[in-house]
Amino acid sequence: MNKLLKDGKLEIAPSVRTPSEDIFIREDANVKDALKALDRCGKKVLIVVDDQKRMLGAITDGDVRRHILKGHGLDDGIKKVYNKKAVFIKEQEFSMESVRKIMLKKQIELVPIIDQSQKVVDYISWEKAFADAGGERPVQRQALGLPVVIMAGGKGTRLEPFSKIFPKPLIPVGEKPIVEIIIGEFKRQGINTFYLTLNYKGEMVKSYFDYVEKDYEIRYVWENDFLGTASSLKLIDHMIEDVFIVSNCDVIVDADMREVLDYHKKQGAVLTVLSSIRHHKVPYGVVDFKEGGIINNIIEKPEYSFMINTGVYVMNKETLQLIPQKERYDMTDLIRDLIKNGQKVVTYPVNENAYIDVGQWEEYKQAKERLKLLE
């Protein structure tokens, strides 16, 4: 907070700094700029301002997602993307109680505070407004009512030598194994039934959950062979009734699964892939040439943006019919076969900071700090 709070009221301290520049974005920025700014500030919303820090509106990760899903590009300006009627509160009308009411009614992450000239003097985030509740949202009104299948049977070769001793699902990130963190993220969204597909050192995983205190249901599904990332799903065919979620055991995706499920159903999809936007800057000049070695251009340190598969999916039960028994079959095979058969497969993109892959060393080293951003 940049302003002083006393008894829930805002007191102006004339010498304090304005809000962090990370939360602001100019109207002339493009969508790629917005994505990077969202990553930097660790929020899901940016305040759009002019040169004088006067509020023009706000842009959220949801605004960006809808823009991308309409087929528009990342180099497009945000002028037609951001919300010009974003909610704010005037500093003379401020109280923490009024901000809480606005957040709960509108289900928004952040409320800017503006002065008489429309200049942003501060903002209240959800974490600050509900600090007495640990910064957490109220519990969902009802459970989502669909199960999560966590594919936890792999050998975790990317994490050797750790995985020579521990099965990948039990590799700790902070004080908990990664699989328990994944379950906790889904549990917070009202999901209470989990299937763990087990193979490599599976008894160790089962033993851990047999003795850990838990308020959710775990069912174990045992693979006899290593037959690819999708083959184990065939084993749950008789256990699943309708739509379900699938997750790798080494990834965390910060997404509202209720929103993802609604999107999946509205699209009439049989499978939805949660994807993450990635930005990669080539640290060299890239030579563009044609036949004979004649150079057309040299592009200095170009940057590319693309979508990657996170390893989290929403699936209809009918998709399991395509999975062969006792044959090697990966999720990529299933997706290709669904598309080949004319069935609808869609993607739901999340921002770069909303995806953590603990299954490789570089990401593992950063996971503890990055998880704090998702809390």
Secondary structure, DSSP 4 states (H G I P E B T S, - for coil): --SEEETTEEE--TTSPPSPGGGEEETT-BHHHHHHHHHHHTSSEEEEE-TT-BEEEEEEHHHHHHHHHTT--TTSBGGGTSBTT---EEGGG--HHHHHHHHHHHT-SEEEEE-TTSBEEEEEEHHHHTGGGTTPPPPPSS-----EEEE--S--GGGTTHHHHS-GGG-EETTEEHHHHHHHHHHTTT--EEEEEE-TTHHHHHHHHHHS--SSEEEEEE-SS---TTGGGGGGTTT--S-EEEEETTEEE---HHHHHHHHHHTT-SEEEEEEEEEEE-SSEEEEEEGGGEEEEEEES-EEEEEEEEEEEEE-GGGGGGSPTTS---HHHHHHHHHHTT--EEEEEE-GGGEEETTSHHHHHHHHHHHHHH-
